[in-house]
């Protein structure tokens, strides 16, 4: 499987674009990888299930052409997110597609399953698992995960409540493998800060929603640009799992974001036919508290350019 050094050698910045339901498609992933950061998408975004083969072929072919045309600036590797929760009835079919295409990085969410990890390892793939606390981190590594994505307070979509300082510190006490920190990272200074805390990568989602390649409604993109941390609410009402959402979209749906009831976690459902879930993520905007750093809708390449300038400026300032 690829090492951290091998992955970083193909990156312009130590950044992984978070896979976002509905929003992340081959168009965004290809743009991210060409710009020099890992692009990722949830397997469930490819509908029907058979479309996943076409998506993976499109991504691989596009990145191969880019590499042929730019031998001195190869594309970053791509990743596929698998929801391993038992209600995801297409997991095995999606996993088989990843094995056939030898997807370089697979990001697992909502459950740690040894047989999933073993399938990815069978061809040398790297498994990263997202976690919201140290307990879940240990379980994922014990079952065979190669790396972890600590999802800290303020991250977009399904997120935890712990400070990134506490979460990374506790995990680094016992784990020396790959870490990609998630939570409110939307500028180059924050990417450098993630590394300073002990992470290998910054995991960025919400800021990529406000890009031209993102599969999101223009109002959603503008909501990211106009929003601030105070516009985000943490609730389990929409999916049964606690997550962060934009208050404007909740009001637009005729609901009061400050008076939402609690949902029953046992009703969490990731079945491939879950159109109600698709509607939630389309109409109710998942995003994190870091959106205040997003000031315009631009291309993925232009956003990565900005990240790189800010990252280098922050390093220069620290070095005197």
PyMOL commands that set and color helices and strands:
alter all, ss='L'
color gray80, all
select helices_A, chain A and resi 4-8+26-35+43-45+51-69+91-101+114-121+134-142+164-172+188-197+206-209+218-226+229-231+247-252+265-267+275-283+289-293+300-318
alter helices_A, ss='H'
color red, helices_A
select strands_A, chain A and resi 15-17+39-42+78-83+105-109+126-131+147-150+157-158+178-182+201-204+232-235+243-246
alter strands_A, ss='S'
color yellow, strands_A
deselect
rebuild
show_as cartoon
